[in-house]
């Protein structure tokens, strides 16, 4: 046991060779849910991963790292929901916002530097039967990638005069 992480918690996510194994077999059609109900559904299934994210980050940095656990994800998702409600966003955008907000820090379980790219890959490994079209998935991926300061910096630096 390292950093207080129980072997059975790690074994739930990875096989004995270190390959990702945690999956939700259920087919999920996100547009059949309200944003709040989708949030609950996804967070319930992502809790085993987010239970280890902060401990994984703490192990990568000498003095630890700020918390990226399920509480952080719940807070971010709640704020996204509020912002989209206040902006009168359409239902599809609200659903995409929920998916992106619950996904945005999943990659921290493997790498802080590449977490924004890894997050959507891990989401697809977990939810292999998640029913979303490619255009909407691209919107999710872009939101997740560009929440990370270094990624958005690469994008906007050429704009500088």
N, C-alpha and C positions, 0 to 999 in steps of 0.2 A: 504494500500500500504506500503510495506517494502522495503528498499533499492532502492526505486524508481521503483519497479516492478509493472506494471499495472496488475490488476486482469485479464483482458482479455488475457494477454500474458500467464499467468499461466493456465487459463481456456482452452487455445488452446491445452495444453499438458496433463493436468490432469482433470479427472472428479470431481464431487463434493465430492466424497469419497476418493480422492487422488490417484485413480488408473490411470495408464498411458492410454491415449486415442489417442494421436496423431499418425496417420497412413497415409502412402502413399499407396493408393489402387492399383495404376498402377503396372502392371507386368514389372519388369526391368530385361532384359537379358544383364548383364554387358559386355559380350564378343562381343556384336554387336556394342559397342561404341569404339571410340578412347579413350585413357586414359584421354586426356584433356576434351572431351565431357562428359565422365562419371563423372569426377571431377565436372564439372559445374552442371550436373543433380543432383548429390547427394548433393552438397553444397546448391543448391537452396532449396532443400527439408529439409535440416538440419538446415537452418538458424534460424527458430523459437526456436530450442533447444539451439543452440550455443549463441543466443541472451541473454539467461538466465544463461548460465554456469558461466561466470565471476561473475555475481551478486550473484549467489548461492555460489561460492567459497569465495567471499568477506564476505559473511555472516557467514562463518564457522571459520574465522580467525580474531583475534582482529585487526590487521592492514591491513586486506585485503590479497589478493593473487595475484600473477602475472597473467596477462591476458591470458585467454583460450577461447577467443571469436572466431568469424568466421574469423577474420583477422589472428589469430594464426594458425588456421586450414588451411587456404589458403596458408600461408607461408610454413608450414610443407609439405603440399601436393605438392606444387611447387618444393620444394627441393627434395622430394622423386622422383618426375617425372624426374628431372634433373639427379639425381644419377643413376636411372635405365636406362635412355637414354645413359648416358656416359659409363655405364658398359655393354652396348649391351644386356640387359636383353630381354628375349623373351616377346611377347605380353601378354601372360597369367600372367607372373610375374609382368608386369607393371600394369595390371588391378588389381591384388591382392594388389599391393602396394598402388594404389589409394584408394581402398576400406578400407584398414587398416589405411591409413593416415587420411581420413575424419572421421573415426570412433573412433580413438584412445582416444579422450577426452570426448566423450558423457557421460560417467558415472559420470563425475564431477558434473552433475546437481543434483545427489543424494548423492554422497560420494567421498571425495578425496581419502581416504584410500583404498577403493575398486574399484576405478574408472576404472582400466584397465580390471577388470573382468566384471563389469556392462556395459561397453561401447558396447561390441558385443551383449549383451542381449537387450539393448535398440535399437541398430541398427535393430535387427530382429523384435522387436515390431513395429518399424516404417515402415520397408520395409518387410512386411510379404509375399509379392509376388516377392521377389528378387530371381532370378534364378541362384544359384551357387551350384556346387556339394560339397559333404561333404569334400573331400580331399582339395579342394581350400578354403573352409570355415575354416578348421583347420589351414591352413597357415595364413589366416587373423587373426584368434583368437590368434595364437601364437605371431604374430607380435604386436598386440595390447597389449596383456598381458605383453610381455617382453620389451615394451618401458618404463615401469614403474620400476624405480631403485630398490625399495624393492622386486619386483617380480623376477627380474633377479639376485639380490643379493642372494636370497634363492636358486636359481638354481646353481650359480657358487661358493658359499661358500664351498661346499664339495670338490671342485677342489683344494683348497689351501693346501699347504704342510706345 
